Amino acid sequence: MSPSIFSFPNKIIFGIGTIDTLTEQLSAFSPKKVLLVTDKGIRQVGLTDEVTQRLEAARISYAIYDGVHGNPVESDVFDGAEVFQTESCDFVIGMGGGSPLDVAKLICLKATHPLSLAEYEVLNGGPDKISSDVPPMLAIPTAAGTGSEVGRGAVVTIKSLGRKALVFSPHLLPKAAIVDPALTVGLPKALTAATGMDAFTHNLESYLSTVYHPICDGIALAGVKLVAQHLRRAVDNGSDLEARGAMMMAAMMGAIAFQKELGVTHSLAHPLSAIADLHHGLANAILLPYTMAFNKGAAADQLRDIAAAFGVNIYALSQEEAAQAAVDQVTQLCKDIGIPSRLREADVTAEMIPDLARQAIADQCHLTNPRPCTEEDMINLYRQAL
């Protein structure tokens, strides 16, 4: 057995009403001026007031950058970094879904690191170029999806590369995360569904990944079970705080687990955001039944466990039947929460497939997929899902 390195995340303050601890968490850093990074939607619905009112009460100066796109591009990072510098900030709060949290991490990076973002990409040896000299960050998620609040990476579309890229370093991990289910109550049904399936995909693909990490296997399988039990409830009733909390926990578990790496679903989904501007969680959700079927022969044992997490009596089934039951359970979950069954329902066209496949095969996530993938496999999976 070869040596392994196991890492676990930051300080997490979890529970209803934990936003009230904001100034207490900030007191450990004594910030002179905070940059609040978010998007216009979060600001328009008034969620940023939960932060700014507490900052004002504590007499902590702040500036706001709300220019983050749903699928972040590198200009989001540059514009935010400029605000950080011109406003003389020394601390960052990321608030929102995965996009604002990822951009907040990269603003911290660019505040002190002069190279282009492409130089910091994982495939370009970026982790070795990122030092601990970054401003501290606190994360406040308002959706249960990426789990970026406990993650060490950020995904952004880089113009010079023409695709989504992963920037990763332990130094990008937020110093703390305030995870308050009450902040997700206003999330619309469609976004609750899409972000919830993003969390599910992280847990599932981590569990299927070929990387050895039995600790994360246990976390991922528990995350799958939480989603199976609570995502329908969270979509049906956005005020169900028990379901909302369970989904936020599942999102964090997925982000912790995917230090095991991911799989072909993510390699296929990333280009759909860059080329078709498809929400990442929605892309994952539409693709997942097809990629699970693709992986059945190579990951039958793991898929059997997934079926059991959904409550299927696997002991009455053959291995092949149990693996198919897992596919069927996920397909039914997606249907129940309103996920389209085909990419064409999300305005993806056949003409996009060659470019999508070229980007997908260049994406590192599929390298740990249980079944090796070729570019032709990518094309066929896109066609099946179209």
N, C-alpha and C positions, 0 to 999 in steps of 0.2 A: 504494500500500500504506500503510495507516494505521499509526501508531506502535504498538509492542507492548512490554509489560514482562514479562520472563522472570525467574522467581525459582527458586532451588533451595535445598535444605533445610539442616538442622542437621548437627552432628557425629554420625556413625553408627559405633558400634563393633560390628562384625558378625563372627560366627563362633562355633564351638563353644567353650564355656568362657569367653566374654567377660564373663560375670557376675562373674568373678574381678577385673575391673577396676573394680568399683563404687566402692570407696573412693578409688581413684586419680582417677576422674572427679569425685567429690564434693570432692576436695581443692582444686579450682580455685575452689570457692564457699565453703568453710569454713562450712558450715551449723551453726547453734547447735542447732537441733532440726528434724528431718525429719518431715513427715506422709506416711505411706505410704497411698496410696489404692488400694483393690482391691475385690474382691467376696468374698462368703462362700465361694463355691466354690473360688476360688484359695487362700483361707486354709485351708480344710478339707483340701485335698490336700497342704498343706505347702509350696507354692511360695513363700509369703511368707518362710519360714525362710531361703531363699536370700539374701534382703535383710537380714532382721533380725539373723541371725547375723554377717553382715559388718559391719553397723552397730555391733553390740555389741563386736566385736573391735576396731573402730577408735574405740570409746568416743564414738560419736555418738548423742546422745539421739534418741528417735523416739516418735511416736504412730501409731496405726493407725486408719483409717476404712475399714470394709468394708461399708458400707450401699448399695453401688451395685447397682441393678437391671439385669437383662438388657437391657431397653429403658429407658434412664435417664429419670427425671423430675426436675423442677426441685427437688423436696424433697431429692433425693440431693445436689445441689449445696449447698443451704442447710445441711443437716446437716453435710456435710463442712467447709464454710467455718466453721461454728461450732466444730468440733473444732480446726481450724487456729488460730483466734483464742484459744480458751480454753487451748490447750496451748502458746501462744506460739511457734508454728512459724515458720520463715522459709524453708523449702525444701519442695518437694513431689516425691515419687516416685510416678508412676502405674505400676501393675503389673497386667497382665491383658490382656483383649481390648480391643476398641475402646471399650466402655462405660466401664470404669474410667479409661482414658486420656483420654477426652473429659471425664468428670466432673472428673478431676484438673486439666485445663486451666481449666475453669469455676470450680473452687475458687480457683485462682490469680487469676482475674479478679475474683471477688467479694471476695477478701481486700482489695482496694484500690479497687474501683469500686462506688459506692453505688446506681446505677440498677437497676431490675428487669431480669431476664434478657431479657424481651421487648424492652426498649429497645436491647439489644445485638444483636438479630437482624439479619441481613443486610438483610432487606426493610424494616427500620425505620432504615436508615442506621447500623447498629451499628458497622461498622468505623471510622468517623470518631470514635466516642465512646470507643474503647479506646486507652489510652496505653501507653507502655512500662513504666509503674509497676506491674508484676506480679511476684510472687515467682518465682524461677527454678524450673524443673521438669526432671526427668530421666524418660524413659519406658523401661519394660521390658515389651515385648509378650510374651505367652505364647500367642498365636495368630497365624496368618498370614491376616489378613482385611482390616481397614479401613486398615491402614498409618497409623493415627493418630499413631504415634510420629514420623512425618516430616511430619505435616500441621499446617496452621495454623487448622483449624476444629474445632468440636465440635457434635454434634447432640444435642438434648435435647427432650423433650416439655414444653411450657410450658402450664400450666393455663389462663391467661388467653386464650391463643390457641387452645387446644383441639386442638393438633397438634404434630408435630415441627417444630423450628426450627433453623436453622443460625446459630451464632455464629462469626464469622470475623475473624481479625486476625493479621498477622505476629507480633505480640507474644505470641500464644498458642502459638507453636511451641516445643516442648521444647528446652532448651539442648543436650541430647544424648540419644541413644537407644542403649541396650545391647540388641543384637538377637542373642540366643543360641538357636540352633535346639534345643539340648538342653532348653530350658524348655518346648517344645511337645510333647515326646514323649508325655506322658500325656493329651493332648487326645483325647477320644472320637472314634470314626469319624464320627458324625453331625455333630459340631461342626467336625471337620477338613474335612468336605465343604462345610458351609454357609459357614464362614469363607473357605475356598478359593475358592468361587464368588463371594463378595463381592469378593475381590481380583481375580478374573477380570473381574467386571462393571465395576469401576473402570477397568481397563485397556481393556476393549472400548469402553465408553461414551465414555471420553476420546478414544480413537482416532476414533470416529465423530462426536464433537462438532464443531460448526460453527466453533468458535473457532480462529483461526490460531495455531499453535504447533508448528512442525515438529520442534523439539527434543523436546517431549513426545510427539509422534507416534511417534518412534523408540523412546522409552522404553516407551510403551504397547504397541507391537507386540512388543517383546522380552518384556514381561511376559506377554502372551498366550501366547507360545511357551513360556515357563517353566511356566505352568499346564498347558498342553496336554501337556507332557512329564512333569510331576511330580505332579500332583494325585492321579491314580489311585494312584500308588505311595505317597503320603503317607497316603491313606485305607486302603489295603490293609495297610500295615505302618507303624505309628506310630513305630517305632524306626529307620526309614530316615532317617538324619540328612542325607544328601545331598538327598533329596526335601523334607524339612522345611526345610532351609536355602534351597532353591530357591523354595519357597512363601513364606518370609518375605521373600526378595528381591522376588518378584513382588508381594507386598502393598505393600512400600515403593514399588516402581515405579508401582503403580496410584495410590497417594496423591500421589506427585510429579506424575504425569501429569494428575490431575484438577484441577490449576490451569487446565486447558483447559475445565473444567466437565464436566457429565455429560449425562444424557439422560432419556428418558421412563421407563426401567426404575426409576430411583431415585425419580422423582415418584410412581410407582405403589407402590413398595415402602415409602416412608416412612409413608403412612397405614396400611398393613397392620401395622406395628409399633404405631402409636398406638391403632388401633381393635381389631385382632384379636390384639395382643401377639405377633405373629409375629417370629421371629428375622430381623434385617435381611438377613443373608446368604442365608438360606433363601428369603425373599421375592424377593430378586433372582434367585436361581437358578430358581425356579419360573416367574417371569415372562419370563425372558430369551429362550427360544425364540420366544415370542409377539411380543415387542417387536422382535426381530431380523427376523422375518417382516414386521412392520409397516413396518420401515425399509428393506426390500430395494430398493424402487424409488428411494429417495433416497440410498442409501449403497452401491450395488452395487460400486463400485470398492474402497471400504474393506473391505467384507465379503469380497471376493475375496482381499484380503491376509490376512484372518483365516483363511480356508480354507487358504491357503498355510502359515500358521503352524502349522496342525494336520498338515501334511505332505501335503495334497491336491495332486495334479498339476493345477494350475489351467490350464495351457497346453493341456490337452486338452478344456477346457470353455468354453462361452460365458460371457459376463459374468453372465447370469442364472443359469446352472447353477452357476457358482462361488459366487455369493451364497447360493444354496440349499444348497450343500455346507457353507458356514459354519454355517448354521442346523442342518443335520443333524449336524455334528460336535459342536456344543454340546449338542444334544438327547441324543446318545449319551453324551457325557461325564456329563451329569446323571444319566442312567439308570445308568451304570456305578458311580457313587459313591453311589447310593441316594437321590437327590433325588426327591421326589414330582413327578409330572407335572401335578398339578392342585391348585389352591388349596383345594378342598374337602377334600382329604386332610390339610390343615393346619387344619381347622375354620373355614375362611372360608365364610360363607353368602351367598346371593344378596341377602338383606335388607340386608347391609352395603354393597352396591355404591354406592348413591346417596351415602352419606356418604363413602365411600372416594374416589369420583370428585371430589367437591367439594374435598376436601383435596388431591387429586393435582393438580388444575388450578391450585391456589393455590401449589403447590410450584415453586420457581424452576428446578429441574433440567431440566425439559422445554424450557425456553426455548432451549437450545442443542442440542436433538435435531435430527438431520438432516431429519426430516419434521415440520413443524408439527403440533401436537396441539390438538384441541378437547376439551371435557369429554365430548362424545359419543364421541370416540375412546377416552378413558379408560374409559368405561362398557363399550364394546365389547371392549377388551382385557381388562378384568376378567372379563367374561362368557366370553370365549374361554378364559381360563386357569382358570375355575372348574370 
